[in-house]
Amino acid sequence: MNPSAQNAAAQPPGFRAQARAVLGLGLPLIGSHMAQFGLHVTDTIMLGWYGVLDLAAGALGAMMFFAFFTFGSGYANAVMPMVATAAAREDETEVRRATRMGLWLSMLYALLVLPIFVWSEPILLGLGQEAGVSALGGAYLAIVGLGLGPALMVMVLKSYLAALGRTQVVMWVTVAAVFVNVFFNWVFIFGNLGAAEMGARGAAAASVLVQLFTLGVMLGYAVWLPALRRYALMVRFWRPDWAAMRAVNALGLPIGLAMLAETGMFAASAVMMGWLGTQTLAAHSIALEITAMFFMIHMGLSNAATVLVGRARGRRDMAGLRASARVSVIISMAVAVTTMAIYLMLGEVMVGAFLAPDNPERAVIVPLGVTLLWVAALFQLADGAQAMAMGLLRGIQDTKWPMVIAAVSYWLIGIPAGYALAFVAGLEGVGLWLGLVVGLTVASLALMLRFWRAVSLRQAALFALDHDRRSF
């Protein structure tokens, strides 16, 4: 019996073993995503301590930075399944090629968009922002844009290490980065240890230094760890590998666009919330911060599913691929149900924690925020399912149609539904969030259907892995 037939005939591990595999990869990645979210939280808190103008400028600049970062991180998300599949086949050359060209594309993209950051003040003014906020936000972006390349390269290295099962280091380095960020913020925002007091510009400088620190640690670990030296990651790094670059770009560009479509839907909902008044927007922002934090759990599980499915694909193990997918979906749904219960039982406690007890607007904002969290409970299953489906589809390296599904679900269905429910039906903020429910539900159903049809009907295509293998 040939190896492929043996793999096909082999029985996959039982549910408990599969669950241990998902959680063994997923829990550290969840911790890493939580810590990454912590970087945003510490910036917000420390700029809030410094001043309202700097907080507004930093928040505006961070939102713009995140949009470009989200799109560019598509290359890192492409590297993860490519490395997982190649490593499962013990193809060290392919591991190196995919990772190296992921780093190349991240650097090239960052250089391409850098002028937008440098000359961002006119853009902010053109978007109708106040002159003071635009000036300070532009100064923030001119500095923080220098960190986009390192930040995206860090994401590529995280994907490389996660695909090889090195998720613990990914988590601990990200956790360490939060503390480094707090220290640099303290130095540069407030002007401590002899540094100039820079406010929002200091937060930007701190972000760049944190990204460089994280990149140095990640790269040092990836290159010097004895168990990883066989991949020779930096060998002939200067040499372009056009075939691998095309492969990473073909996979990563649709991922970036799909992620941007989802992020854009929530950004558009924030804009429309602003039309309903400051208090409604405040409640929306608080509820969105809470849901984003819990969504990090689904992101970590989705990444784990990408790696496990990618490995099974590399082994040509269809039974193992299906089993990993089923267990990943079950765990994700269990997390969604638990999150729903938390929102319903602890919504008031969580929303109230964002406002001072003596805030005169608390009586209006807290009940509205709690109501939005109850609506968020409705889309937990859909949100978890769409995140998991995206991860599974990346594992089999199917990204173009998922991009189309995301764009249609979020922009042609979710946003119009939210607008109609909020402004035509008169449901206001609740209607906008119900529109999110509609968009996420359509996306989750379509993406899950595509994955399970793919593993049922396109097995030959899933295992067609070979392409140009020049020595790089």
Secondary structure, 3 states (H helix, E strand, C coil): CCHHHHHHHCCCCCHHHHHHHHHHHHHHHHHHHHHHHHHHHHHHHHHHHHCHHHHHHHHHHHHHHHHHHHHHCHHHHHHHHHHHHHHHCCCHHHHHHHHHHHHHHHHHHHHHHHHHHHCHHHHHHHCCCCHHHHHHHHHHHHHHHHHHHHHHHHHHHHHHHHHCCCHHHHHHHHHHHHHHHHHHHHHHHHCCCCCCCCCHHHHHHHHHHHHHHHHHHHHHHHHHCHHHHHHCCCCCCCCCCHHHHHHHHHHHHHHHHHHHHHHHHHHHHHHHHHHCCHHHHHHHHHHHHHHHHHHHHHHHHHHHHHHHHHHHHHHCCHHHHHHHHHHHHHHHHHHHHHHHHHHHHHHHHHHHCCCCCCCCCHHHHHHHHHHHHHHHHHCHHHHHHHHHHHHHHHHCCCCHHHHHHHHHHHHHHHHHHHHHHHHHCCCHHHHHHHHHHHHHHHHHHHHHHHHHHHHHHCHHHHCCCCCCCCCC
